[in-house]
Amino acid sequence: MGSPIFDWSGYLELADELAKRADEAALRSAISRGYYYVYHLALKRAEANDFKPLSGEGTHTQLWRVFSTSPEPDCINLGHIASRLKEKRERADYKESYARIGEDAHELLTDARISPYS
C-alpha cells in the first residue's frame, strides 16, 4: 500500500511561515521550499506531457529548458520565473554570504504565487 500523494502546496505554506522569521537559516529555508514548490508543480505537469529526464544533465536544467522553449506563453513565463527562483535557491543553499536574503525571500515567494501553475 503506497503513501498518499504529497501536496506540494505545503512547501509554500512552510516557506511563508519561515519568511516571517528574522533569522537567516529560516530565510534560506523559505527560499528553498518556495523554489521546490514551483519545481514540483512544473515537474508534475511536464511528466503528464511525457517529460522524461535524460541522464547526463540535471533534471532541473532539463525541465526549465522544456518550459522556456515551449510555444505556450504560460510555459515560457514559468521558465523565466523558474530561472530566477533557481538562482536564488542555489545561492541560499550553497553560498556563505547572501546580502539581500530578506528581500529575495519575499520576492521569490511572490514569484512562486504568480507562476502560471500555482
ROMI-194231 format. One record per residue (C-alpha): residue number from 0; residue in one letter; x, y, z. Coordinates in steps of 0.5 Angstrom, whole numbers, plus 500, padded with zeros to 3 digits. Layout:
BEGIN
@nr NUM&rest A&east X&north Y&up Z
...
***
This chain:
BEGIN
@nr 0&rest M&east 500&north 500&up 500
@nr 1&rest G&east 503&north 507&up 498
@nr 2&rest S&east 503&north 513&up 502
@nr 3&rest P&east 498&north 519&up 500
@nr 4&rest I&east 500&north 524&up 494
@nr 5&rest F&east 504&north 529&up 498
@nr 6&rest D&east 501&north 536&up 497
@nr 7&rest W&east 507&north 541&up 495
@nr 8&rest S&east 503&north 547&up 497
@nr 9&rest G&east 505&north 545&up 504
@nr 10&rest Y&east 512&north 547&up 502
@nr 11&rest L&east 509&north 554&up 500
@nr 12&rest E&east 506&north 555&up 507
@nr 13&rest L&east 512&north 553&up 510
@nr 14&rest A&east 516&north 558&up 506
@nr 15&rest D&east 511&north 563&up 508
@nr 16&rest E&east 512&north 562&up 516
@nr 17&rest L&east 519&north 561&up 515
@nr 18&rest A&east 520&north 568&up 511
@nr 19&rest K&east 516&north 572&up 517
@nr 20&rest R&east 522&north 570&up 522
@nr 21&rest A&east 528&north 574&up 522
@nr 22&rest D&east 534&north 569&up 523
@nr 23&rest E&east 538&north 568&up 516
@nr 24&rest A&east 537&north 560&up 517
@nr 25&rest A&east 529&north 561&up 516
@nr 26&rest L&east 530&north 566&up 511
@nr 27&rest R&east 535&north 561&up 507
@nr 28&rest S&east 530&north 555&up 508
@nr 29&rest A&east 524&north 559&up 506
@nr 30&rest I&east 527&north 561&up 499
@nr 31&rest S&east 529&north 553&up 498
@nr 32&rest R&east 522&north 551&up 500
@nr 33&rest G&east 519&north 556&up 495
@nr 34&rest Y&east 523&north 554&up 490
@nr 35&rest Y&east 522&north 547&up 491
@nr 36&rest Y&east 514&north 548&up 491
@nr 37&rest V&east 514&north 551&up 484
@nr 38&rest Y&east 519&north 546&up 481
@nr 39&rest H&east 515&north 540&up 483
@nr 40&rest L&east 508&north 543&up 480
@nr 41&rest A&east 512&north 544&up 474
@nr 42&rest L&east 515&north 537&up 474
@nr 43&rest K&east 508&north 534&up 475
@nr 44&rest R&east 506&north 538&up 469
@nr 45&rest A&east 511&north 536&up 465
@nr 46&rest E&east 511&north 529&up 467
@nr 47&rest A&east 504&north 529&up 465
@nr 48&rest N&east 506&north 531&up 458
@nr 49&rest D&east 511&north 525&up 457
@nr 50&rest F&east 517&north 529&up 460
@nr 51&rest K&east 523&north 524&up 462
@nr 52&rest P&east 530&north 527&up 464
@nr 53&rest L&east 536&north 524&up 461
@nr 54&rest S&east 542&north 522&up 464
@nr 55&rest G&east 548&north 527&up 464
@nr 56&rest E&east 545&north 533&up 465
@nr 57&rest G&east 541&north 535&up 472
@nr 58&rest T&east 533&north 535&up 472
@nr 59&rest H&east 532&north 542&up 474
@nr 60&rest T&east 536&north 544&up 468
@nr 61&rest Q&east 532&north 540&up 463
@nr 62&rest L&east 526&north 542&up 466
@nr 63&rest W&east 527&north 549&up 466
@nr 64&rest R&east 529&north 549&up 459
@nr 65&rest V&east 523&north 545&up 457
@nr 66&rest F&east 519&north 551&up 459
@nr 67&rest S&east 523&north 556&up 457
@nr 68&rest T&east 523&north 553&up 450
@nr 69&rest S&east 515&north 552&up 450
@nr 70&rest P&east 511&north 555&up 445
@nr 71&rest E&east 506&north 557&up 450
@nr 72&rest P&east 507&north 563&up 453
@nr 73&rest D&east 505&north 561&up 460
@nr 74&rest C&east 510&north 556&up 460
@nr 75&rest I&east 515&north 561&up 457
@nr 76&rest N&east 513&north 565&up 463
@nr 77&rest L&east 514&north 560&up 468
@nr 78&rest G&east 521&north 558&up 465
@nr 79&rest H&east 523&north 565&up 466
@nr 80&rest I&east 521&north 565&up 473
@nr 81&rest A&east 524&north 559&up 475
@nr 82&rest S&east 531&north 561&up 472
@nr 83&rest R&east 530&north 567&up 478
@nr 84&rest L&east 528&north 562&up 483
@nr 85&rest K&east 533&north 557&up 482
@nr 86&rest E&east 539&north 562&up 482
@nr 87&rest K&east 536&north 565&up 489
@nr 88&rest R&east 535&north 558&up 491
@nr 89&rest E&east 542&north 556&up 490
@nr 90&rest R&east 545&north 562&up 493
@nr 91&rest A&east 541&north 560&up 499
@nr 92&rest D&east 543&north 553&up 499
@nr 93&rest Y&east 551&north 554&up 498
@nr 94&rest K&east 553&north 561&up 499
@nr 95&rest E&east 556&north 563&up 506
@nr 96&rest S&east 554&north 570&up 504
@nr 97&rest Y&east 547&north 573&up 502
@nr 98&rest A&east 547&north 580&up 502
@nr 99&rest R&east 539&north 581&up 500
@nr 100&rest I&east 537&north 575&up 503
@nr 101&rest G&east 530&north 578&up 507
@nr 102&rest E&east 528&north 582&up 500
@nr 103&rest D&east 530&north 576&up 496
@nr 104&rest A&east 526&north 571&up 500
@nr 105&rest H&east 520&north 575&up 500
@nr 106&rest E&east 521&north 577&up 492
@nr 107&rest L&east 522&north 569&up 491
@nr 108&rest L&east 515&north 568&up 495
@nr 109&rest T&east 511&north 573&up 491
@nr 110&rest D&east 514&north 570&up 484
@nr 111&rest A&east 512&north 563&up 487
@nr 112&rest R&east 505&north 565&up 487
@nr 113&rest I&east 505&north 568&up 481
@nr 114&rest S&east 507&north 562&up 477
@nr 115&rest P&east 502&north 560&up 472
@nr 116&rest Y&east 501&north 553&up 475
@nr 117&rest S&east 501&north 555&up 482
***
